[in-house]
Amino acid sequence: MILSFSFQCRLFAAAVSMGLLSAFIYHILFALCMVSGAVKPLKGAVDIIYWCLFSLAFFFFMLRADSGEVRPFCIAGSFSGMLMYYILIKEKTDRLLYPLFVIIKKFILFILNIIKAPFYPILCPFYRNFNKFLIFFKKSLQNRLKCEKITLSYGQRFFLRGEKVAGSKDKKKIKSQNKQS
């Protein structure tokens, strides 16, 4: 089907505006992850979900606007809208979003502290014991990791360079030889 030039221009403008909107939504999600201190796997999951939803929305947009025909200029318009957002608008929205999200985070934590306050005397002994357990678990895990690093470094030396790693008996022989000389 041959499209008129004015329809193609409107379709391109709609694709650019969709790109601007999707970049703004992605920027909001990124700012939320940064303010909340989310871990990397959670950020990756948010990215995957976002891009799946964006591709689905773009497909429905093309289905509705152009009878499902995906035209290259629409894809280029969508990505140029995202690029325009990150070049022209991102810095201005950063100045608004981050302080706003920090205020929202403080407000939510304040509300949670109010909700938690009546339960604190009841749960305090359990919390202390659980905290002691976590500290013990963390220290033992750190000690175990140190041992594993030492074991791995000896193993790497043995396998990569072909050197023989001195065992405890060999170390005693080396020490006794050093004392004699």
C-alpha positions as CSV (number, residue, x, y, z in Angstrom):
1,M,0.0,0.0,0.0
2,I,1.3,3.4,-1.0
3,L,1.2,5.9,1.8
4,S,0.9,9.7,1.3
5,F,3.8,11.8,2.4
6,S,1.7,13.6,5.1
7,F,0.7,10.2,6.6
8,Q,4.4,9.1,6.6
9,C,5.4,12.3,8.3
10,R,2.7,11.8,11.0
11,L,3.8,8.2,11.4
12,F,7.4,9.2,11.8
13,A,6.4,12.0,14.3
14,A,4.4,9.4,16.3
15,A,7.4,7.0,16.3
16,V,9.7,9.8,17.5
17,S,7.2,10.7,20.3
18,M,7.0,7.0,21.3
19,G,10.8,6.9,21.4
20,L,10.8,10.0,23.7
21,L,8.2,8.5,26.0
22,S,9.9,5.1,26.2
23,A,13.3,6.7,26.9
24,F,11.6,8.8,29.7
25,I,10.1,5.7,31.2
26,Y,13.4,3.8,31.0
27,H,15.1,6.8,32.7
28,I,12.6,6.7,35.5
29,L,13.2,3.0,36.1
30,F,16.9,3.5,36.0
31,A,16.7,6.4,38.5
32,L,14.5,4.3,40.8
33,C,17.1,1.5,40.7
34,M,19.9,3.9,41.5
35,V,18.1,5.6,44.4
36,S,16.8,2.3,45.9
37,G,20.3,0.7,45.6
38,A,19.0,-2.3,43.7
39,V,21.4,-5.1,43.1
40,K,22.7,-5.9,39.6
41,P,20.5,-9.0,38.9
42,L,17.4,-6.9,39.8
43,K,18.6,-4.2,37.4
44,G,19.1,-6.8,34.7
45,A,15.6,-8.2,35.3
46,V,14.1,-4.7,35.1
47,D,15.9,-4.1,31.8
48,I,14.7,-7.4,30.3
49,I,11.1,-6.7,31.3
50,Y,11.3,-3.1,30.1
51,W,12.6,-4.1,26.6
52,C,10.0,-6.9,26.3
53,L,7.2,-4.5,27.1
54,F,8.7,-1.8,24.8
55,S,8.9,-4.2,21.9
56,L,5.3,-5.3,22.6
57,A,4.1,-1.7,22.8
58,F,6.0,-0.8,19.5
59,F,4.4,-3.8,17.8
60,F,0.9,-2.8,18.9
61,F,1.7,0.8,17.8
62,M,2.6,-0.4,14.4
63,L,-0.4,-2.7,14.2
64,R,-2.7,0.1,15.1
65,A,-1.1,2.9,13.1
66,D,0.1,1.1,9.9
67,S,-1.8,-2.2,9.7
68,G,1.1,-4.1,11.2
69,E,3.7,-3.1,8.6
70,V,6.9,-2.2,10.3
71,R,8.6,0.4,8.2
72,P,12.3,1.2,8.7
73,F,11.7,4.9,9.1
74,C,9.4,4.1,12.1
75,I,12.2,2.1,13.8
76,A,14.6,4.9,13.0
77,G,12.2,7.5,14.4
78,S,11.7,5.5,17.6
79,F,15.5,5.3,18.2
80,S,16.0,8.9,17.2
81,G,13.4,9.9,19.8
82,M,15.3,7.9,22.4
83,L,18.6,9.5,21.3
84,M,17.0,13.0,21.4
85,Y,15.8,12.4,24.9
86,Y,19.2,11.3,26.1
87,I,21.0,14.2,24.4
88,L,18.6,17.0,25.1
89,I,16.4,16.3,28.0
90,K,18.1,13.7,30.3
91,E,20.2,16.2,32.2
92,K,17.2,18.4,33.0
93,T,15.1,15.5,34.2
94,D,18.0,14.2,36.3
95,R,17.9,17.5,38.3
96,L,14.2,16.8,39.0
97,L,14.0,13.0,39.3
98,Y,16.8,12.2,41.7
99,P,15.9,14.7,44.4
100,L,12.2,13.8,44.0
101,F,13.0,10.1,44.4
102,V,15.2,10.7,47.4
103,I,12.3,12.6,49.0
104,I,9.9,9.8,48.1
105,K,12.3,7.2,49.5
106,K,12.6,9.2,52.8
107,F,8.9,9.5,53.1
108,I,8.3,5.8,52.5
109,L,11.0,4.9,55.1
110,F,9.3,7.3,57.5
111,I,5.9,5.7,57.0
112,L,7.5,2.2,57.4
113,N,9.2,3.3,60.7
114,I,5.8,4.5,61.9
115,I,4.2,1.2,61.1
116,K,7.1,-0.7,62.6
117,A,7.2,1.2,65.9
118,P,4.4,-0.7,67.7
119,F,6.0,-4.0,66.8
120,Y,9.6,-3.0,67.8
121,P,9.4,-4.0,71.5
122,I,8.1,-7.4,70.6
123,L,10.5,-8.1,67.7
124,C,13.6,-6.4,69.2
125,P,15.0,-9.6,71.0
126,F,14.6,-11.6,67.8
127,Y,16.2,-8.9,65.7
128,R,19.2,-8.8,68.0
129,N,19.7,-12.5,67.8
130,F,19.2,-12.6,64.1
131,N,21.7,-9.7,63.7
132,K,24.3,-11.6,65.8
133,F,23.7,-14.7,63.6
134,L,24.2,-12.6,60.4
135,I,27.4,-11.1,61.7
136,F,28.7,-14.5,62.6
137,F,27.7,-15.9,59.2
138,K,29.4,-13.0,57.4
139,K,32.7,-13.4,59.3
140,S,32.8,-17.2,58.8
141,L,32.0,-16.7,55.1
142,Q,34.8,-14.1,54.8
143,N,37.2,-16.5,56.5
144,R,36.2,-19.3,54.2
145,L,36.6,-17.1,51.1
146,K,40.1,-16.2,52.3
147,C,41.0,-19.9,52.5
148,E,39.5,-20.5,49.1
149,K,41.5,-17.7,47.6
150,I,44.7,-19.2,49.0
151,T,43.8,-22.6,47.8
152,L,42.9,-21.2,44.4
153,S,46.2,-19.3,44.1
154,Y,48.2,-22.4,44.9
155,G,46.2,-24.4,42.4
156,Q,46.7,-21.7,39.7
157,R,50.4,-21.8,40.3
158,F,50.5,-25.6,40.1
159,F,48.4,-25.9,37.0
160,L,49.4,-22.8,35.0
161,R,53.2,-22.8,35.6
162,G,53.7,-26.5,36.4
163,E,55.3,-25.7,39.7
164,K,54.9,-28.0,42.6
165,V,53.1,-26.4,45.5
166,A,54.9,-27.2,48.8
167,G,52.8,-29.2,51.2
168,S,53.1,-29.0,54.9
169,K,55.8,-31.7,55.0
170,D,57.8,-29.9,52.3
171,K,57.4,-26.6,54.1
172,K,58.9,-28.2,57.3
173,K,61.9,-29.5,55.3
174,I,62.4,-26.0,53.8
175,K,62.3,-24.4,57.2
176,S,64.7,-26.9,58.7
177,Q,67.1,-26.4,55.8
178,N,66.9,-22.6,56.2
179,K,67.7,-22.9,59.9
180,Q,70.7,-25.1,59.3
181,S,72.3,-22.7,56.7
